[in-house]
Amino acid sequence: MGLKLLLLNAINFQSQRCPSFALPPMATLGSPKEVEAVKKPFSPPRLVHHQVTHSMPPHKIEIFKSMEDWAENNLLTHLKPVEKSWQPQDFLPDPASDGFHDQVKELRETAKELPDDYFVVLVGDMITEEALPTYQTMLNTTDGVRDETGASPTPWAIWTRAWTAEENRHGDLLNKYLYLSGRVDMRQIEKTIQYLIGSGMDPKLENSPYLGFIYTSFQERATFVSHGNTARLARKHGDLKLAQICGTIASDEKRHETAYTKIVEKLFEIDPDGTMLAFADMMRKKISMPAHLMYDGRDDNLFEHYSAVGQRLGVYTALDYADILEHLVRRWKVENIRSGLSAQGQKAQDYVCGLPPRTRRVGERALGMVKQAPRVPFSWIIERSF
C-alpha cells in the first residue's frame, strides 16, 4: 500500500507531520542520518502526539448495528471465495518442478533490466503490504464494527478477517519475487518490516468507523493507483511477469476500494450530516500513508525518501492525491447533498468540495520541488543512492 510529503501552509494544511502526498522539508532530504540512540525500545522513528480516542457519540454505534443486514448483502459480495482466488505461487517459479532453477534464472535475468529506483519503490510497496497486522489491528479499534472475539460472526467482523486474508497474499507475492530477483538486501528489508509493524500507524481515526471507512476508501484507491503504475513501468522495462503480478494486486485493491466506498455512500444516505463532518475532518487531518512510520534502523526519514523516489517515477504523486480526493467527492455526489445537513455540515460540504483544486495547485508545486531533491542511499538496494 503507499507513498509521500511539503508545501501545505499555502492552503492551511500545516500539521505536526507533513502531508502524506507531498515532500519532506528540504532539510530532511539529505543523506539519511544514523539514529544514535533510541530512547525507548520498539518506539517509532517519530513520536505520535495528540491522539484522540472514541470521538464518535456512543448512540451512533446503533447505526452500524442497524447496517449489518445491508453489510451482509452488499459488502461481503465483494469478497472472493478462497478456492476461486489467485495465490502467490500462481506467478512464481515452481519449487517442485524440474525446471525450477531455469525459471529462477529467467526471472533474475529479466529483473536485471529494471532500474534500481524502480526496486526502491517496489520494496517500499512490499513493506507496506507486509505490515498487514497493523491494518487489521486498526480496523478492530473502530467502535461498532470491530471483531469483538477474534471470530465474531457479524458481517463487519467477517469482512475484516476476509479482507485481511485477501490482502495477505500481496505482501507474500512481492516478498517472494524480490527474494528471487537477487536485486535487494533481504535482511535490511526484513528489519524494516519488523520495525514498521512494531511502530504501528496513526491515521487519526479516533476509533470512529466514519473516519475509518473514509480513510480506507481513499487508501485502497491510492494503492490501486500505485500498483497499477508499478505494473505499467515493469511492462515498459520488459518484465511482463512482474507487470502481471502488480496488475493483479492492483485489481484486488480496486475491488476493495469499491466495497469501502459503498459503505461511505450508505452512510451519506443514513446520516448525511455526520458523514459530511467526518469527511471534512479526515481531509483536514490529511490521509497519512500506512507506512508513514517506516524505519530501517538507519534512516529516520526513510518514508519521505522512498516517497520522493515514487514521485519522481510517477508511481504515486501529489497529483494522484488530488485526483483521488476529486474522485471521491464525485463518487459520493457530495455537491448534490441538499437535505439533512446542519450549518456545520454545510460548511464541511463547502470545504470538501473546494479542496480538490487547491490540493492540485499545491501538488503541482510539490512535484516541481521533488525533482530538485538530493539523492540518498537506501539500505534495501545495497547502499546505492537514488
C-alpha positions in Angstrom: 0.0 0.0 0.0 1.9 3.6 -0.1 4.0 6.9 -0.8 4.7 11.0 0.0 5.4 14.9 1.9 5.8 19.6 1.9 4.2 22.9 0.9 0.8 22.8 2.6 0.9 26.1 4.5 -0.4 27.7 1.4 -3.8 26.1 2.0 -3.8 25.8 5.7 -2.7 22.1 5.7 0.0 22.6 8.3 0.3 19.7 10.8 2.8 18.2 13.1 3.6 15.6 10.4 4.0 16.6 6.8 1.1 15.6 4.5 1.2 12.2 3.1 1.4 13.2 -0.5 4.0 16.0 -0.5 7.7 16.1 0.1 9.5 16.4 3.4 11.1 19.7 4.2 14.2 20.1 2.1 16.4 19.9 5.2 15.4 16.3 5.7 16.1 15.2 2.1 19.9 14.9 2.5 21.7 11.7 3.2 19.9 9.7 5.9 21.4 10.1 9.3 22.3 7.2 11.6 20.0 7.3 14.6 22.4 7.2 17.5 20.1 6.1 20.2 16.5 5.1 20.6 15.1 6.4 23.8 12.6 3.6 24.2 12.8 0.1 22.7 10.3 -0.5 19.9 9.3 3.2 19.7 8.6 4.6 16.2 11.1 6.9 14.5 8.8 9.8 15.3 6.7 10.1 18.4 2.9 10.3 17.8 1.3 13.1 19.8 -2.2 14.3 20.5 -4.0 11.0 20.0 -7.8 11.2 20.3 -9.9 8.1 21.1 -13.6 7.2 20.9 -14.8 10.5 19.5 -17.9 9.1 17.9 -21.0 9.6 20.1 -22.0 6.2 21.6 -25.5 6.4 20.3 -24.2 6.2 16.7 -22.9 2.7 17.3 -26.5 1.7 16.7 -26.3 3.0 13.1 -23.7 0.3 12.3 -25.6 -2.4 14.1 -28.6 -1.5 12.0 -26.5 -1.8 8.9 -25.4 -5.4 9.5 -28.0 -6.9 7.1 -27.0 -4.4 4.5 -23.4 -5.2 5.0 -24.0 -8.9 4.6 -25.8 -8.4 1.3 -23.7 -5.5 -0.1 -20.3 -5.8 1.4 -19.4 -9.4 1.7 -20.3 -9.9 -2.0 -17.0 -8.1 -2.8 -15.0 -10.9 -1.3 -13.8 -13.8 -3.5 -14.1 -17.5 -2.3 -10.7 -18.9 -1.4 -11.0 -21.7 -4.0 -11.5 -19.1 -6.7 -8.8 -16.8 -5.6 -5.3 -16.4 -7.0 -2.4 -17.4 -4.8 1.2 -16.2 -4.9 2.5 -19.5 -6.3 0.5 -19.0 -9.4 3.0 -16.3 -10.5 6.3 -17.7 -9.2 8.8 -20.5 -10.2 7.5 -23.9 -9.0 10.0 -25.3 -6.5 8.6 -28.8 -7.1 9.3 -28.8 -10.8 12.5 -30.0 -12.5 12.7 -26.6 -14.3 12.7 -24.6 -11.1 16.3 -23.4 -11.4 15.8 -22.4 -15.0 12.7 -20.5 -14.1 14.5 -18.6 -11.3 17.4 -17.8 -13.7 14.9 -16.4 -16.2 13.2 -14.3 -13.5 16.6 -12.9 -12.5 17.7 -12.2 -16.0 14.5 -10.2 -16.6 14.8 -8.4 -13.3 18.3 -7.1 -14.3 16.6 -4.8 -16.8 14.7 -2.9 -14.1 16.4 0.3 -12.8 17.4 0.5 -9.1 15.0 3.3 -8.3 12.1 1.1 -9.5 13.2 -1.5 -6.9 13.2 1.2 -4.2 9.5 1.8 -4.9 8.7 -1.9 -5.3 10.4 -2.7 -2.0 8.6 0.1 -0.2 5.3 -1.1 -1.6 6.0 -4.6 -0.4 7.0 -3.5 3.1 3.8 -1.5 3.3 1.8 -4.6 2.3 3.7 -6.8 4.8 2.6 -4.5 7.7 -0.9 -6.0 7.4 -1.1 -7.0 11.1 -1.2 -3.2 11.8 -4.1 -2.6 9.4 -6.2 -5.4 10.9 -5.5 -4.1 14.3 -6.5 -0.6 13.2 -9.8 -1.8 11.8 -10.5 -3.6 15.0 -10.1 -0.4 17.1 -13.2 1.1 15.4 -16.4 1.3 17.6 -19.4 -0.6 16.4 -17.7 -2.7 13.7 -14.7 -4.3 15.4 -14.3 -8.1 15.7 -15.1 -8.4 19.4 -14.0 -12.0 19.9 -11.5 -12.7 17.1 -14.0 -15.0 15.4 -17.2 -12.9 15.6 -20.0 -13.9 13.1 -21.1 -10.3 12.4 -20.7 -9.2 8.8 -18.3 -6.4 9.8 -16.0 -8.8 11.5 -16.2 -11.4 8.7 -15.3 -8.6 6.2 -12.3 -7.5 8.3 -10.9 -11.0 8.6 -11.6 -12.0 4.9 -10.2 -8.6 3.6 -7.1 -9.2 5.7 -6.8 -12.7 4.2 -7.0 -11.4 0.7 -4.5 -8.6 1.3 -2.1 -11.0 2.9 -1.3 -12.5 -0.5 0.0 -9.2 -1.8 3.0 -8.9 0.6 3.7 -12.7 0.2 3.9 -12.4 -3.5 6.0 -9.3 -3.7 8.3 -10.6 -1.0 9.0 -13.8 -2.8 9.5 -12.1 -6.1 12.1 -9.7 -4.6 13.8 -12.6 -2.8 14.2 -14.5 -6.1 15.3 -11.4 -8.0 18.6 -11.1 -6.3 18.5 -7.4 -6.6 17.9 -6.4 -3.0 19.2 -6.8 0.6 16.5 -9.0 2.1 17.8 -8.8 5.6 17.6 -5.0 5.6 14.1 -5.3 4.1 13.1 -7.8 6.8 14.4 -5.4 9.5 12.3 -2.6 8.1 9.2 -4.8 8.1 9.7 -5.7 11.8 10.4 -2.0 12.7 7.2 -0.9 10.9 4.9 -3.5 12.4 6.3 -2.7 15.8 5.8 1.1 15.3 2.2 0.8 14.1 0.4 3.7 12.4 -1.5 6.8 13.3 -4.1 7.7 10.7 -6.1 9.7 13.4 -9.3 7.7 13.1 -10.3 8.3 16.7 -11.9 4.8 16.9 -14.6 6.2 14.5 -15.9 3.9 11.7 -17.0 7.1 9.9 -13.3 8.2 9.7 -12.1 4.6 9.3 -14.2 3.9 6.2 -13.4 7.3 4.6 -9.7 6.6 5.2 -9.8 3.0 3.7 -11.8 4.3 0.7 -9.0 6.8 0.0 -6.2 4.4 0.8 -7.5 1.5 -1.3 -7.7 3.8 -4.3 -4.2 5.1 -3.6 -2.8 1.5 -3.6 -4.7 0.7 -6.8 -3.0 3.7 -8.5 0.4 2.8 -7.1 0.4 -0.9 -8.0 -1.1 0.0 -11.4 1.8 2.3 -12.1 4.4 -0.2 -11.0 2.8 -2.7 -13.4 3.0 -0.1 -16.2 6.7 0.6 -15.5 7.5 -3.1 -15.3 5.9 -3.6 -18.7 7.8 -0.7 -20.1 11.1 -2.3 -19.0 10.2 -5.7 -20.4 9.3 -7.6 -17.3 5.9 -8.9 -18.3 5.6 -11.4 -15.3 6.2 -8.6 -12.8 3.7 -6.4 -14.7 1.1 -9.2 -14.3 1.9 -9.5 -10.6 1.5 -5.8 -9.9 -1.6 -5.6 -12.1 -3.2 -8.5 -10.3 -2.6 -6.8 -6.9 -4.0 -3.5 -8.3 -7.2 -5.4 -9.3 -7.7 -6.6 -5.8 -7.2 -3.1 -4.4 -9.8 -1.7 -6.9 -12.3 -4.3 -5.7 -11.7 -3.4 -2.1 -12.0 0.3 -2.9 -15.4 -0.4 -4.4 -16.5 -2.1 -1.1 -15.3 0.7 1.2 -16.8 3.5 -1.0 -20.1 1.7 -0.9 -20.1 1.8 2.9 -19.5 5.5 2.9 -22.1 6.0 0.2 -24.6 4.2 2.5 -23.5 6.4 5.5 -24.2 9.5 3.5 -27.7 8.1 2.8 -28.4 7.3 6.5 -26.5 10.1 8.3 -25.5 12.8 5.8 -24.5 15.3 8.4 -22.3 13.0 10.5 -20.7 11.6 7.3 -20.0 15.1 5.9 -18.4 16.3 9.1 -16.3 13.1 9.2 -15.2 13.6 5.5 -14.1 17.1 6.2 -12.4 16.2 9.4 -10.4 13.4 7.7 -9.3 15.6 4.9 -8.2 18.4 7.3 -6.1 15.9 9.1 -4.9 14.5 5.7 -4.6 10.9 4.6 -1.4 9.7 6.0 0.0 6.6 4.2 0.0 3.4 6.2 3.8 3.1 6.3 4.5 6.7 7.4 6.5 5.3 10.4 8.8 3.3 8.2 12.3 2.9 9.6 15.2 0.6 8.7 17.5 1.2 11.7 19.4 3.9 9.9 17.3 6.4 8.0 15.0 8.4 10.3 13.3 9.9 7.2 13.0 6.6 5.2 9.4 7.0 4.3 9.9 10.5 3.0 12.9 9.4 0.9 11.1 6.4 -0.5 8.1 8.6 -1.3 10.3 11.1 -3.2 11.5 8.3 -5.4 8.0 7.2 -6.1 7.0 10.7 -7.0 9.9 11.1 -9.4 8.9 7.8 -11.2 5.3 8.8 -11.3 4.2 5.8 -9.2 2.2 7.9 -6.7 2.3 11.7 -6.7 0.8 14.7 -5.1 -1.4 15.0 -8.2 -2.7 11.4 -7.6 -3.7 12.5 -4.1 -5.7 15.4 -5.6 -7.2 13.1 -8.2 -8.4 10.6 -5.6 -10.0 13.3 -3.5 -11.8 14.7 -6.6 -12.9 11.1 -7.5 -14.4 10.5 -4.0 -16.2 13.9 -4.0 -17.7 12.9 -7.3 -18.3 9.3 -6.4 -20.3 10.2 -3.3 -22.1 13.1 -5.0 -21.1 15.3 -2.2 -22.0 18.5 -4.0 -25.6 17.3 -4.6 -26.4 16.6 -0.9 -29.1 19.2 -0.1 -31.0 17.8 2.9 -30.0 16.6 6.4 -27.1 18.9 6.8 -26.6 21.2 9.8 -25.0 24.6 9.5 -21.7 22.9 10.4 -22.4 20.2 7.8 -22.9 22.8 5.1 -19.6 24.4 6.0 -17.9 21.0 5.8 -19.5 20.4 2.4 -18.2 23.7 1.1 -14.7 22.9 2.5 -14.6 19.4 0.9 -15.9 20.5 -2.5 -13.5 23.4 -2.7 -10.5 21.2 -1.7 -9.5 19.4 -4.9 -8.4 22.4 -7.0 -6.4 23.8 -4.0 -4.8 20.4 -3.4 -3.9 20.2 -7.1 -2.2 23.6 -7.0 -0.1 22.5 -4.0 0.6 19.2 -5.7 2.0 20.8 -8.8 4.4 22.9 -6.7 5.4 19.8 -4.7 6.2 17.9 -7.9 8.5 20.6 -9.1 10.4 20.5 -5.8 10.8 16.7 -5.8 12.9 16.9 -9.0 15.4 19.1 -7.1 15.7 16.7 -4.1 19.2 15.3 -3.5 19.7 11.6 -4.0 20.2 9.4 -0.9 21.3 5.8 -0.3 18.8 3.0 0.5 19.9 0.1 2.6 17.5 -2.1 0.7 19.4 -1.7 -2.5 23.0 -2.4 -1.4 23.8 1.2 -0.4 23.4 2.9 -3.8 21.9 6.4 -4.0 18.6 7.4 -5.6 
